[in-house]
């Protein structure tokens, strides 16, 4: 919304129209926004609109209009950091809360290394033989790996992951009895998003809050494949150079660095490393206190909510005024950022990536003016006239104050960015650093590290610790050495490479689904756009009848064929008028004269006659609508079932590696077989419904309220990320003739 308002003025000046897609808006309003020349929105809103469009039952419910051109802001964050998470629309699935509760009881009893092993780098857990025996005793079963018990293995793995790999106040927070995911890259709460494959329920059981029902996937796509739908794709970011290879390999995008508008004069000081976390935070507080007293504004970056609150408590003990910006204080973000550049201001923030607001040295004059008026009891919504009258003077006073503070802050050295921990990605560190020294302003940045930081622990800091012990370096004395710098860089490089491999792996599997998705969605689109299905249904009928006859005649001689069973099967499909006697008459009464080709020809002709009779009975118009509704209904239901089966296949596909087979190749091969079987099932069920469904042509009824069906479809999104957004701006209309002349662009 902010970007559409800021840049929209330029676009409108150039004769273009601008729309914006916000969360929780009606499909009718969304469709109107997509019909503008340029549409702003978040990647998740665009992705979920695409999925919902491919669940629609009418063209009137569609909101998007093709994918010609996308421009992505913070392109590395969206196409790389968030690419590992698929967008999923889901519906209720099987109830299983009791097993999550049971395994949340067992997990704390299991001992790490003895009962199970953890690989934090790969974020995996593996149960040992002793662990399996212990779990079997706890559950009172003989064999955990019997076929009937295999679902329990998934519950066990999730319970152990919830215990070891998902930490409260780092990966998620608990608010009002609800587990809310925290974005590891931005520190924001991901409203509405839930971990999939039962992981969220396992965490809910661990935290002893109400376990919400599991969901079944109805539609899914990764951001990687969504943005690859666009004919043209471009983006911008300040930190893409380190990921140039991935952007080229996955998206075929080149990276071009653009020189800064003003020379960058920020001083990036060397990292300092302490032996313990306690010593590190003591040094951090000393540094903050000293610089704050000198009048320098300070932005402190922490890796988690937990660490930001720990540092806040230490600063409170020292009496240092400060503000905290994390997932628990998200509502105050605008106010905190507006004041973060003032003299002596101290702001503690979980990852600043994606916050997207410049910290203005001296403070934000407009915000300060608004704050001053509100303190006087003047609020725009309650006293609009008095507020408007007092605004110019308040703004002038605020601008004068900001100008004075700006000079003082510049003299004190500009914004000081202090990182309390290195992120696993160098880009996130660079984004934090980049909050200082903008537009040619002076600034400083430095990272304080300890050997117990997550990044150091994940890649064995024992060598550095041994060196510190050998040299008898005190805990409160930092070290700076090339060896440590190399260790940090090596750790980050390994994690980045690991994450790249994970993303490539996700893409391998999703590419299988992507090809299948394109076939299904293209067929849905054809049906929605009113394609005549008459000939297609006839071809389906041919294929299904042919398959029935082939199945009955592929083994043995004609005398051995079970014609009674074939007739019974075909009669469940359509009203068969042929009899065995009429078939035998064709070959002189001898069974030995029958052939599969003859029977196929006879039964196909009979089925076509029955289809013509059905159309004559219902009328051509009703028959066309019945064809459309039956095909859409069967297509959607079989696709949902197929997604469930593909999820199940993927859960166990890694076991193929034990047979020296590539799991990704096996997934593609088996997935194709399942997809082919699904297409056959769609044909068979569509034909069966067309002949057997009872059709009642009801009298005309008053139309439903506009948007009612669309709203019901919108409510299907349960596993979506939908961060709260401000209300939409008034729509700018244009004529249909003008709309037809331009291809739309979306900006994410």
WOJOWO-V614957 format. One record per helix or strand of 2 or more residues. SS is the DSSP state (H for helix, E for strand). FROM is the first residue (numbers start at 0). LEN is the number of residues. If there is no record, write none. Layout:
SS/FROM/LEN + SS/FROM/LEN
//
This chain:
H/1/12 + E/17/3 + H/26/8 + E/37/3 + H/42/11 + H/58/3 + E/68/5 + H/74/7 + E/85/7 + H/96/11 + E/115/4 + E/123/4 + H/128/11 + H/146/18 + E/171/4 + E/177/5 + H/198/8 + E/214/8 + H/222/5 + E/231/5 + H/240/11 + E/266/2 + E/271/3 + H/276/17 + E/297/5 + H/304/14 + E/322/3 + H/326/13 + E/345/5 + H/364/11 + H/383/29 + E/414/5 + H/425/8 + H/437/3 + E/442/8 + H/453/5 + H/461/9 + H/481/47 + H/533/20 + H/557/3 + H/562/11 + H/579/6 + H/590/3 + H/595/23 + H/619/40 + H/662/30 + H/707/7 + H/735/4 + E/744/3
//
